[in-house]
């Protein structure tokens, strides 16, 4: 059993192909770098995780939006 803290293991719904992952850290070269969350199905990102749990946030044909 792996004890690593990879993004997939820490994601919301990691057992699903299309999922919400994060937090991801922006590169240090980005001024005011922050963390963000990403929907792997429609590639939309937000610095607020709760945004990704709203159907209206996702692309129209996003599979994850159907589960919000």
Residue pairs with C-beta under 8 A, 6 or more apart in sequence:
2 9
7 21
7 22
7 24
8 14
8 21
10 21
11 19
11 20
11 21
11 22
12 19
12 20
12 21
12 49
12 52
13 19
13 20
13 67
18 39
18 40
18 41
18 62
18 63
18 64
19 39
19 40
19 41
19 64
20 37
20 38
20 39
20 40
20 49
20 52
20 53
20 64
21 37
21 38
21 40
22 35
22 36
22 37
22 38
22 49
23 35
23 36
23 37
23 49
24 35
24 36
24 37
24 38
24 45
25 33
25 35
26 33
26 34
26 35
26 36
27 33
34 47
35 47
36 45
36 46
36 47
37 45
37 46
37 47
37 48
37 49
37 51
37 52
38 44
38 45
38 52
39 45
39 52
39 57
39 58
39 62
39 64
40 64
41 58
41 59
41 62
41 63
41 64
42 58
42 59
42 61
42 62
42 64
42 65
44 52
44 57
44 58
44 59
44 62
46 52
46 57
51 57
52 58
52 64
53 68
54 68
55 65
55 66
55 68
57 65
57 68
58 64
58 65
58 68
59 65
